[in-house]
Amino acid sequence: MKLRMSAPDYRETRGLTSISFLQNVSFPPETGCLLLVGRNSHVTNQSLLVCEILAPQDGDLKEQAHGAVTFSNRYLRRALLRVRELGLAGFLTVHTHPGCDKDVGFSPYDDSNDPELMQNLYELQPTGIFGSVVLGKRAAAGRVWLPGQNESVMLDELVVVGEQLEFLPLNGSLQDSQPEPSEIFDRSLALTGKGALARLSRMRVAVVGASGTGSLIVELLQRAGVGEIVVFEFDIVQDHNLNRILHSRQCDADAGVNKATRLAEALNESGLPTGVTVIEAGDITNERVALELRDCDFIFGCVDNRDWPRLVMTEVAYQYLIPYIDLGTEIGIDDIGIQSLDSRVSYVGPGRACLRCSGIVSEEQVRLEGLEPDERSRVLAMGYSKDIPLSAPAVMDLNMRAASYGMLVLRHLLQPFLDVPLPTHIKEGLTNYSTKRIRQHPLPDCHLCGSRGRLGFGDAVRLTVRRDTTRAVSFLR
């Protein structure tokens, strides 16, 4: 099980516990805080998600001395009430071992006191999940206690999601040396070092949409050495797709082959080590399909001009702390003719503006997409909506620009080489480079990235997905 948290929360946690490392004394006292967590309960990718940090107040840390720290009953009760208020999974205690540097572990004092504390917490919240983390100067260790048992399970790693992606082991030691990459990736080492390449080889990356841009990003991910690509696509190859879907053939259109299935077949023929999994059970706006995104480490959205899938992927990015890059293309036309050709790359994650605040996702467009086709046509014909869906550009060479830049942004997140922080949205034109302005971040009522948004809630909040096909979608939770 992993622990995931935003970069701002990680910095705050380190800040709350750094006093014990900075004091110029022989035996600095231990200190700590509490992390309120949501849960990703996907069977194969279970993780805890830091939703909120509960900082200690006066008197919350008792017996604070070298070698020991005790959390007051008042502090623990406050955390438990907050967990219940937000509908979260539970919380983790965090404390420091100031004398530890490269290696850190739970002390005999921790091992003798944690079981009783955890048992008491499970008696108060039987369906919760509770654990503990110990911080050294550079290393960390974490464990979750099992309800009804005096034993714990070690957490695998801490994933920090922000302007870059950090992966910190929670086994009490520093990061192990990384293996040498395969010879086929030698020429990419200048841009993506062996540590980042090793991380790519262990990542499970979702690609939602396997048409023009999606088929290209899948190809680039495989050539970069990603461990597994999960392609979400329920549509079939048709004649009008053949000019822009990589590896598609006339025989595929004639037979009505699923786009992702054909793509997986072609990629498997390459002999490269990347695995490809196809999920063609339905649209990403269906709850059962959308929840499969929880099993991935990263999301690429390639859904043309549809806003509802973008909304769902944005919700997943904040609720489950899974970084998401949205790709799009745009052809600017006026009375004279074509005025601009733009590809857009938007990186969505903690501390960054969501697609709704940016004006990429429209509430009205989501509402229209949630209507049945006949009702949508009636609403548009009656002039009840100013947002009329238009066909997105479908030109492979323009799609390539978005796909290649999106892949470079992923490489940057693992091993930075661009200016930090990245613009939330990057628009690359044919002859110029510009950034898309944010309307306001966050919007006062934003339920995605605002102060009362979805960050770290995990399973506690439902996604805006289709539950009853006869009803329109409700935008707000």
C-alpha positions as CSV (number, residue, x, y, z in Angstrom):
1,M,0.0,0.0,0.0
2,K,1.3,3.5,-1.0
3,L,0.8,6.8,0.7
4,R,0.1,9.7,-1.6
5,M,0.1,13.4,-0.8
6,S,0.4,16.7,-2.5
7,A,3.7,18.6,-2.5
8,P,2.3,21.5,-0.5
9,D,1.1,19.0,2.2
10,Y,4.5,17.3,2.2
11,R,6.3,20.6,2.7
12,E,3.9,21.5,5.5
13,T,4.4,18.1,7.2
14,R,8.1,18.5,7.0
15,G,7.8,22.1,8.3
16,L,5.7,21.0,11.3
17,T,8.3,18.4,12.2
18,S,11.6,20.2,11.2
19,I,12.1,22.0,14.5
20,S,13.6,18.8,16.0
21,F,16.1,18.6,13.2
22,L,17.2,22.3,13.4
23,Q,17.7,22.8,17.1
24,N,21.4,23.0,18.0
25,V,21.2,20.8,21.0
26,S,22.6,17.4,21.8
27,F,19.3,15.7,22.3
28,P,16.5,17.5,20.4
29,P,12.9,16.5,21.4
30,E,10.7,14.5,19.1
31,T,7.6,16.2,17.6
32,G,4.8,15.3,15.3
33,C,1.4,15.9,13.7
34,L,-1.6,13.9,12.3
35,L,-2.4,13.2,8.7
36,L,-6.1,12.7,7.9
37,V,-6.4,10.3,5.0
38,G,-8.9,9.2,2.3
39,R,-8.5,5.8,0.7
40,N,-8.1,4.4,-2.8
41,S,-9.7,0.9,-2.3
42,H,-9.0,-0.4,-5.8
43,V,-8.0,-4.1,-5.4
44,T,-4.6,-3.9,-7.1
45,N,-3.6,-0.3,-6.3
46,Q,-4.7,0.4,-2.7
47,S,-3.3,3.6,-1.3
48,L,-3.9,6.1,1.5
49,L,-4.4,9.7,0.4
50,V,-3.5,12.7,2.6
51,C,-6.6,15.0,2.6
52,E,-5.7,17.3,5.5
53,I,-3.0,17.9,8.0
54,L,-4.0,18.4,11.6
55,A,-1.3,20.5,13.2
56,P,-0.8,20.2,17.0
57,Q,-2.0,22.9,19.3
58,D,-0.7,23.7,22.8
59,G,-0.8,20.6,25.0
60,D,-1.5,18.2,22.1
61,L,2.0,16.7,22.3
62,K,2.7,15.2,25.7
63,E,5.9,13.8,27.2
64,Q,7.8,15.5,24.4
65,A,11.4,14.5,25.0
66,H,14.3,12.9,23.4
67,G,13.3,9.4,22.4
68,A,9.5,9.7,22.9
69,V,6.4,11.8,22.1
70,T,2.8,11.1,23.1
71,F,-0.3,12.5,21.4
72,S,-2.9,13.7,23.8
73,N,-6.4,12.1,23.9
74,R,-7.8,15.5,23.0
75,Y,-5.7,15.7,19.9
76,L,-6.6,12.2,18.8
77,R,-10.3,12.8,19.5
78,R,-10.2,16.0,17.4
79,A,-8.7,14.0,14.5
80,L,-11.3,11.3,14.8
81,L,-14.2,13.8,14.8
82,R,-12.8,15.5,11.8
83,V,-12.4,12.2,9.9
84,R,-16.1,11.4,10.6
85,E,-17.1,15.0,9.6
86,L,-15.4,14.6,6.2
87,G,-16.3,10.9,5.7
88,L,-12.6,10.0,5.4
89,A,-10.9,6.7,6.0
90,G,-8.8,7.4,9.1
91,F,-5.5,9.1,10.1
92,L,-1.8,8.5,10.5
93,T,0.3,9.6,13.4
94,V,3.6,11.2,12.3
95,H,6.6,11.7,14.6
96,T,10.3,12.3,14.3
97,H,13.4,10.5,15.3
98,P,15.8,13.5,15.1
99,G,19.0,11.5,15.5
100,C,18.3,9.4,12.4
101,D,19.6,10.5,9.0
102,K,20.0,7.9,6.2
103,D,18.1,5.2,8.1
104,V,15.1,5.4,10.5
105,G,12.8,2.9,12.1
106,F,10.2,2.5,14.8
107,S,11.7,2.4,18.3
108,P,10.9,-0.2,21.0
109,Y,8.9,2.6,22.6
110,D,6.8,2.9,19.4
111,D,6.4,-0.9,19.1
112,S,5.2,-1.1,22.7
113,N,2.7,1.8,22.5
114,D,1.4,1.7,19.0
115,P,-0.6,-1.6,19.3
116,E,-2.7,-0.3,22.2
117,L,-3.3,3.1,20.6
118,M,-4.4,1.5,17.3
119,Q,-6.6,-1.0,19.0
120,N,-8.4,1.9,20.9
121,L,-8.8,3.8,17.6
122,Y,-10.4,0.7,15.9
123,E,-12.8,0.2,18.8
124,L,-14.0,3.8,18.2
125,Q,-14.0,3.5,14.4
126,P,-14.1,-0.2,13.4
127,T,-14.3,0.6,9.6
128,G,-11.4,3.0,9.7
129,I,-7.8,2.7,8.9
130,F,-5.0,3.9,11.2
131,G,-1.2,3.8,11.1
132,S,2.0,5.6,11.9
133,V,4.9,7.3,10.1
134,V,8.3,8.1,11.6
135,L,10.6,10.7,9.9
136,G,14.3,10.9,10.0
137,K,16.3,13.7,8.5
138,R,16.2,12.1,5.0
139,A,14.5,8.8,5.4
140,A,11.0,7.7,6.5
141,A,9.2,4.6,7.5
142,G,5.4,4.0,7.6
143,R,3.0,1.2,8.6
144,V,-0.7,0.5,8.8
145,W,-2.2,-1.5,11.7
146,L,-4.7,-4.1,10.8
147,P,-8.1,-4.0,12.8
148,G,-8.4,-6.6,15.5
149,Q,-4.7,-7.7,15.2
150,N,-1.6,-6.7,17.0
151,E,0.4,-6.6,13.8
152,S,1.1,-4.0,11.1
153,V,1.8,-3.9,7.4
154,M,4.6,-1.7,6.1
155,L,3.7,1.0,3.6
156,D,5.6,0.7,0.3
157,E,6.4,4.3,-0.6
158,L,5.4,7.9,-0.4
159,V,4.3,9.5,-3.7
160,V,4.5,13.3,-3.6
161,V,2.5,14.9,-6.4
162,G,3.3,18.5,-7.4
163,E,5.5,20.5,-9.8
164,Q,7.4,17.2,-10.0
165,L,6.7,13.7,-9.0
166,E,8.7,12.3,-6.1
167,F,8.8,8.7,-4.9
168,L,10.2,8.2,-1.5
169,P,10.6,4.7,0.1
170,L,8.8,4.1,3.4
171,N,11.1,1.2,4.4
172,G,13.3,3.4,6.6
173,S,16.2,3.7,4.1
174,L,17.2,6.1,1.3
175,Q,16.4,5.3,-2.3
176,D,18.2,2.2,-3.6
177,S,20.5,2.7,-6.6
178,Q,18.7,2.4,-9.9
179,P,19.3,-0.4,-12.4
180,E,21.0,0.3,-15.6
181,P,18.5,0.9,-18.4
182,S,18.1,-1.5,-21.4
183,E,20.4,-0.7,-24.3
184,I,17.4,0.4,-26.4
185,F,17.0,3.5,-24.1
186,D,20.7,4.6,-24.1
187,R,20.1,7.6,-26.3
188,S,17.3,9.0,-24.1
189,L,19.6,9.1,-21.0
190,A,20.6,12.7,-21.7
191,L,16.9,13.8,-21.2
192,T,15.7,11.1,-18.8
193,G,18.3,9.6,-16.5
194,K,18.3,6.0,-15.3
195,G,16.4,6.8,-12.2
196,A,13.5,8.4,-14.1
197,L,13.7,5.6,-16.7
198,A,13.4,3.0,-14.0
199,R,10.4,4.8,-12.6
200,L,8.8,4.9,-16.0
201,S,9.3,1.2,-16.3
202,R,7.2,0.7,-13.2
203,M,4.4,3.1,-14.0
204,R,0.9,2.1,-15.1
205,V,-0.3,5.0,-17.3
206,A,-3.9,5.5,-18.4
207,V,-4.7,6.9,-21.8
208,V,-8.4,7.9,-22.2
209,G,-9.3,8.0,-25.9
210,A,-7.4,6.1,-28.6
211,S,-8.2,8.2,-31.7
212,G,-5.9,10.8,-33.2
213,T,-4.0,12.1,-30.2
214,G,-4.5,9.0,-28.0
215,S,-3.0,6.6,-30.5
216,L,0.1,8.9,-30.7
217,I,0.6,9.2,-27.0
218,V,0.3,5.5,-26.6
219,E,3.1,5.0,-29.1
220,L,5.3,7.6,-27.4
221,L,4.7,6.0,-24.0
222,Q,5.8,2.6,-25.3
223,R,8.9,4.1,-26.9
224,A,9.7,5.8,-23.6
225,G,9.7,2.5,-21.8
226,V,6.5,2.8,-19.7
227,G,5.7,-0.4,-17.8
228,E,2.1,-0.7,-18.7
229,I,-0.4,1.4,-20.7
230,V,-4.1,1.1,-19.9
231,V,-6.2,2.3,-22.9
232,F,-9.8,3.3,-22.3
233,E,-11.7,3.3,-25.5
234,F,-15.1,1.7,-26.5
235,D,-15.4,3.0,-30.0
236,I,-14.5,1.2,-33.2
237,V,-12.4,2.1,-36.2
238,Q,-14.4,3.7,-39.0
239,D,-13.4,4.9,-42.5
240,H,-13.2,8.6,-41.4
241,N,-10.7,7.6,-38.6
242,L,-8.1,6.1,-41.0
243,N,-6.3,9.4,-41.7
244,R,-5.4,10.0,-38.1
245,I,-5.4,6.8,-35.9
246,L,-2.0,5.3,-35.8
247,H,-1.8,1.7,-37.0
248,S,-5.4,1.7,-38.2
249,R,-6.1,-0.1,-41.5
250,Q,-9.0,-0.4,-44.0
251,C,-9.6,-4.0,-42.9
252,D,-10.1,-2.8,-39.3
253,A,-12.7,-0.3,-40.4
254,D,-14.4,-2.9,-42.5
255,A,-14.6,-5.3,-39.6
256,G,-15.5,-2.7,-37.0
257,V,-12.4,-3.5,-34.8
258,N,-12.2,-1.7,-31.5
259,K,-9.6,1.2,-31.8
260,A,-7.7,0.3,-28.7
261,T,-7.7,-3.5,-29.5
262,R,-6.0,-2.8,-32.9
263,L,-3.6,-0.4,-31.2
264,A,-2.6,-3.0,-28.6
265,E,-2.1,-5.6,-31.3
266,A,0.3,-3.3,-33.2
267,L,2.2,-2.3,-30.1
268,N,2.6,-5.9,-29.0
269,E,4.2,-6.7,-32.4
270,S,7.1,-4.3,-31.6
271,G,8.7,-6.6,-29.0
272,L,9.2,-3.7,-26.6
273,P,8.7,-4.6,-22.9
274,T,5.6,-2.3,-22.3
275,G,2.4,-4.2,-21.5
276,V,-0.9,-2.9,-23.0
277,T,-4.3,-3.4,-21.4
278,V,-7.5,-2.5,-23.1
279,I,-10.6,-1.4,-21.2
280,E,-13.5,-1.2,-23.7
281,A,-16.4,-1.9,-21.3
282,G,-17.9,1.6,-21.9
283,D,-17.4,5.3,-21.7
284,I,-15.3,6.9,-19.0
285,T,-18.5,8.7,-17.8
286,N,-19.8,5.3,-16.6
287,E,-18.9,4.8,-12.9
288,R,-17.6,1.3,-13.3
289,V,-15.2,2.3,-16.0
290,A,-14.1,5.6,-14.4
291,L,-13.2,3.9,-11.2
292,E,-10.6,1.8,-13.1
293,L,-8.6,5.0,-13.4
294,R,-7.8,4.5,-9.6
295,D,-5.5,1.6,-10.7
296,C,-3.2,3.9,-12.6
297,D,-0.2,6.1,-11.6
298,F,-0.8,8.7,-14.3
299,I,-3.6,9.8,-16.7
300,F,-3.5,11.2,-20.2
301,G,-6.8,12.6,-21.5
302,C,-7.3,12.6,-25.3
303,V,-11.0,13.1,-25.7
304,D,-11.3,15.7,-28.4
305,N,-14.0,18.3,-27.5
306,R,-16.0,16.4,-24.8
307,D,-16.2,18.1,-21.4
308,W,-17.8,15.4,-19.3
309,P,-14.9,12.9,-19.6
310,R,-12.5,15.8,-18.8
311,L,-14.6,16.6,-15.7
312,V,-14.4,13.0,-14.5
313,M,-10.6,12.8,-15.1
314,T,-10.1,16.1,-13.2
315,E,-12.1,14.7,-10.3
316,V,-10.0,11.6,-10.2
317,A,-6.8,13.7,-10.3
318,Y,-7.8,15.6,-7.2
319,Q,-9.6,12.9,-5.2
320,Y,-7.0,10.2,-5.7
321,L,-3.9,12.4,-6.2
322,I,-3.2,10.9,-9.6
323,P,-1.5,13.5,-11.9
324,Y,-3.4,14.1,-15.2
325,I,-2.3,15.7,-18.5
326,D,-5.1,16.8,-20.8
327,L,-4.3,17.2,-24.5
328,G,-6.2,19.2,-27.0
329,T,-5.9,20.9,-30.4
330,E,-7.6,24.0,-31.8
331,I,-7.9,25.6,-35.2
332,G,-8.8,29.3,-35.0
333,I,-11.0,30.5,-37.8
334,D,-12.6,33.8,-38.6
335,D,-14.3,35.4,-41.7
336,I,-10.9,35.5,-43.5
337,G,-9.9,32.0,-42.8
338,I,-7.5,30.0,-40.6
339,Q,-5.8,32.3,-38.1
340,S,-4.1,29.9,-35.7
341,L,-3.2,26.3,-35.2
342,D,-2.7,25.4,-31.6
343,S,-2.0,22.4,-29.5
344,R,-2.7,22.5,-25.8
345,V,-1.1,20.6,-22.9
346,S,-2.7,21.1,-19.5
347,Y,-1.1,19.6,-16.3
348,V,-3.7,19.1,-13.6
349,G,-2.7,18.3,-10.0
350,P,-2.6,19.6,-6.4
351,G,-2.1,23.3,-6.0
352,R,-2.9,23.9,-9.7
353,A,-6.0,25.3,-11.4
354,C,-8.5,22.6,-12.5
355,L,-10.0,22.5,-15.9
356,R,-13.2,24.1,-14.7
357,C,-11.5,27.1,-13.2
358,S,-9.5,27.5,-16.4
359,G,-12.5,27.6,-18.7
360,I,-11.6,24.3,-20.4
361,V,-14.6,22.5,-18.9
362,S,-18.0,24.2,-19.1
363,E,-20.8,23.3,-16.7
364,E,-23.3,23.9,-19.5
365,Q,-21.4,21.6,-21.9
366,V,-21.3,18.9,-19.2
367,R,-25.0,19.3,-18.7
368,L,-25.7,19.0,-22.5
369,E,-23.5,15.9,-22.8
370,G,-25.5,14.3,-20.0
371,L,-28.8,14.6,-21.9
372,E,-30.2,11.9,-24.1
373,P,-29.5,12.6,-27.8
374,D,-33.0,13.6,-28.6
375,E,-33.3,15.9,-25.6
376,R,-29.9,17.5,-26.4
377,S,-31.0,18.3,-30.0
378,R,-34.3,19.8,-28.7
379,V,-32.4,22.0,-26.2
380,L,-30.0,23.3,-28.8
381,A,-32.8,23.8,-31.4
382,M,-34.8,25.8,-28.9
383,G,-31.8,28.1,-28.2
384,Y,-31.7,27.2,-24.5
385,S,-27.9,26.8,-24.6
386,K,-25.2,29.0,-26.0
387,D,-22.7,26.2,-25.9
388,I,-23.1,24.3,-29.2
389,P,-20.7,21.3,-29.6
390,L,-18.4,21.7,-32.5
391,S,-16.3,19.1,-34.3
392,A,-12.8,19.1,-32.9
393,P,-9.8,19.3,-35.3
394,A,-8.8,15.9,-36.7
395,V,-5.5,16.5,-38.3
396,M,-2.7,14.0,-37.4
397,D,0.2,16.4,-37.7
398,L,-1.5,18.8,-35.3
399,N,-2.3,16.0,-32.9
400,M,1.3,15.0,-33.0
401,R,2.3,18.4,-31.6
402,A,0.1,17.9,-28.5
403,A,1.1,14.3,-28.0
404,S,4.9,14.9,-28.2
405,Y,4.7,17.9,-25.9
406,G,2.6,16.0,-23.4
407,M,5.2,13.2,-23.3
408,L,8.0,15.7,-22.7
409,V,6.0,17.1,-19.8
410,L,5.8,13.7,-18.2
411,R,9.5,13.2,-18.6
412,H,10.0,16.7,-17.0
413,L,7.8,15.7,-14.0
414,L,10.1,12.7,-13.3
415,Q,13.4,14.6,-14.0
416,P,12.9,18.4,-14.3
417,F,14.4,20.2,-17.2
418,L,11.8,22.9,-17.9
419,D,11.2,26.1,-16.0
420,V,9.3,25.5,-12.7
421,P,6.5,25.9,-12.0
422,L,5.0,24.9,-15.4
423,P,2.2,27.0,-16.7
424,T,-1.1,25.3,-16.0
425,H,-1.9,25.3,-19.7
426,I,0.7,25.5,-22.5
427,K,-0.5,26.4,-26.0
428,E,2.0,25.9,-28.7
429,G,1.1,27.6,-32.0
430,L,2.6,27.0,-35.4
431,T,5.0,30.0,-35.1
432,N,4.6,31.1,-31.5
433,Y,4.4,30.0,-27.9
434,S,1.8,31.3,-25.5
435,T,0.2,30.3,-22.2
436,K,-3.5,30.2,-21.6
437,R,-4.7,32.6,-18.9
438,I,-6.6,31.3,-15.9
439,R,-9.9,33.0,-15.3
440,Q,-9.7,32.7,-11.6
441,H,-8.1,30.1,-9.3
442,P,-9.9,28.9,-7.6
443,L,-13.4,30.0,-8.4
444,P,-15.3,30.8,-5.2
445,D,-17.6,27.7,-5.5
446,C,-15.1,25.3,-7.2
447,H,-15.7,21.8,-5.9
448,L,-12.7,20.4,-7.7
449,C,-9.6,22.4,-6.7
450,G,-11.0,25.0,-4.2
451,S,-10.5,25.0,-0.5
452,R,-13.5,22.7,-0.1
453,G,-12.5,20.6,-3.1
454,R,-11.8,17.0,-3.7
455,L,-8.1,16.8,-2.8
456,G,-7.3,13.4,-1.2
457,F,-10.9,12.4,-0.5
458,G,-10.6,9.2,-2.5
459,D,-13.6,6.9,-2.1
460,A,-15.3,9.3,0.3
461,V,-16.8,11.3,-2.7
462,R,-18.5,9.9,-5.7
463,L,-17.3,10.9,-9.2
464,T,-19.6,12.8,-11.6
465,V,-20.4,9.7,-13.6
466,R,-23.4,8.1,-15.2
467,R,-25.4,6.1,-12.7
468,D,-28.8,6.1,-14.4
469,T,-28.7,6.4,-18.2
470,T,-32.2,8.0,-18.3
471,R,-31.1,11.0,-16.2
472,A,-28.8,14.0,-17.0
473,V,-25.7,14.4,-15.0
474,S,-25.5,16.6,-11.9
475,F,-22.4,18.7,-12.0
476,L,-22.1,19.4,-8.2
477,R,-21.5,16.8,-5.6
